[in-house]
Amino acid sequence: MMHEAHTLARTRGHHNTAFCQANAEALPFGHDVCDLITSKLAFHYFPHPQVALAEMARVATQAARVVLIDRVSPEDPAQRAYQNRLEKLRTPSKTYVYSESQLVAALEGIGLIVDAQARYAEAMEVDVWLRAAGPDEPTARTILTLLTVDGDPAGLQVRREGERLLMTYQTVVLVARRR
């Protein structure tokens, strides 16, 4: 991703742009120095998400934007718990997939104001989703069984289209700023 970011910046003529790979819970920057802080599809892996958010707010200038893009689980607590069970089986390094309201509350909880939020749905084939994480065969079968239980307990809109088993992930984009 760092290589892609450098390439994109050069291609667009942004020569005063710097990129740094670092621990989200201990950013190597001073206070009030970054104009844009983003986290894309990573928040559900953070072991201490509030610490990471506090770091994002710490390094943000007064005019900065903090952009959080992540998959979200349903607002319904039972569906959210079921989806998180599936996610942990598929990818043990995931900590928790939050609902949109939980993410908004987390940003507001550290003193940020959410100025904009958008949501989009992404349909994907279940077998592609499973292969991407690489669970062993027994775990993959367990996940498939749990996914195809009647009633869509994870809220992932699991459905068959011909031979394909599809599901839909919801992703949220939150744009926040300091007070």
N, C-alpha and C positions, 0 to 999 in steps of 0.2 A: 504494500500500500504506500509505503514511503517513496518507492521508485515511481509509482504511478502519479503521486502528488507532485514530485519534482518535474516529471515529464509534462504534466498538464500545466504547471505554472510556467515552465519555459515556453511551451507551445503558445500560451496566451500572453507572453511578454511580461510576466510578473517576475522581475529579477530581484526585487527587494523582499521576497517571501522566504521565510525560514521554516523548516519542518524539524520536529524533534520527536523521537520515540521515547516515552518515559512512563513511569508508573503513575497511573491516574490518581493515586492516593498521596503522591509526593511529587508534585510537578516542580521541575527545576527552574522556576522563574520567580521573580520578585512579585511583590504586590502591585496590582493595578498596571499591568504591562501588556496584556493581550487584548486585541480588539475583537477577536472572534475565537470562541472556544466551542469545539464540536465533539460529540461522542456519537458515533454511528454504529448501531447494531452491536454494542459492546456492554451496555449498562447491565444487562442480565447476567454478565459474567463477573461483575465487581463483587468481591467478598464484603466490602464495606462501602456500599453505594453513597451513604451520607457523607463519608469522608471524601470521596471522589468529587461529589457535588460541591462541597465546601471548598475544595481546592480550585475547582473551576471558577467559583465566585471570587475567591481570593485573588486570582491572577487577572480577573476581568477589569478593564478600565471602566470608568463611569458610563461611557458610551458603548461599551462592548455588548455583544449579543452572545448568549450561551444557547447553543442549539443541541437538543437531545433528540436523536432519531433512534427508535428502538421498536422491536416487536412488542405487542401488548397482549395481555391475556384478557379474558372477559371480565366485566364488572361483577358478574355473579360470583360470589365466593366459592361455591361448589364447582362451577366450571373452571374457575381460576386454579383451584387446587388440583383438579383432574388434569388440566393442561400442564401444570408444573410437574406433576408426577410423570407424565409422558416425556416432557423435556429432560428431566433428570435421568430417566432411563436411557434416552437417546444420546444425551451429551452430559455425562456426569460432572463436567467442569462448570456447567451453568449453575448459578446460585438461585435465581428466581426471575420469572417473567412477570413483571408488574402490569397492573391495569393502567389505563390512561389516567384515571383520576388519582391513582397512587403516585404516578410520575409527576403530575401537576402539583400534588400536595408536597412531594419531596422537594421540588424546586421552590415552591412558596415557603416551605419550612426552613430554608436557609436564607430567606429574605429576598429571593428573586421574584420578579413580576412576570408572569407568562403573558406575552403580548399577542402571540399567534399560536394556533394549533391547527394541524391538519391531520387527516387520517387517510390511509389508502389500504386497499385490500390486494393481496397477491396470492393468486391461485398457484398451487404447485402439485406436482405428482408426488404421491406419498413414497413411492420407491426411490425417486431421486432424492427426496428429503432424507430418507433413511440412509442411503448410500453416502450422502455427503458427510454424515457423522460417523459412519462405520461401526455401528454396534454389532456384536457377534450375532450369529444366526438365531440362537434361542431368544436373545433380547429383542431382536427385530420382530420375531414372531409374536412375542408378548405385546410389543407396542402395536403391531397390526391388529391383534385381537382387541386390545383396549380402545384403539381408534374406531373400530367398526362396530362397537356396541351400539345397540339401538338407542336413539334419543340424543345423539351428539353430546355426550357428557362433557367434552372439552370445549365445546363452542367453536370448533374449527371448520364447521360446514363440510364435513367429510361426505363425499358422494362419489358414485360411479358414473363415469361417462364412457360408455362402451366398455372397452377392456381396461381403461385407466381408472385408478383410484385417486381422486383429487381431494385436496383440503385447501382451506384459505386462511392465510395468516393476515392479521391486522398489524399495521405499522403506524406509529404516530410520529409526527414531527412537531416538536415544541420549541418555540423561540422565546427566550426569556432575557431579562435585563436586570441590572441592579436597581434598587430603589433610588 
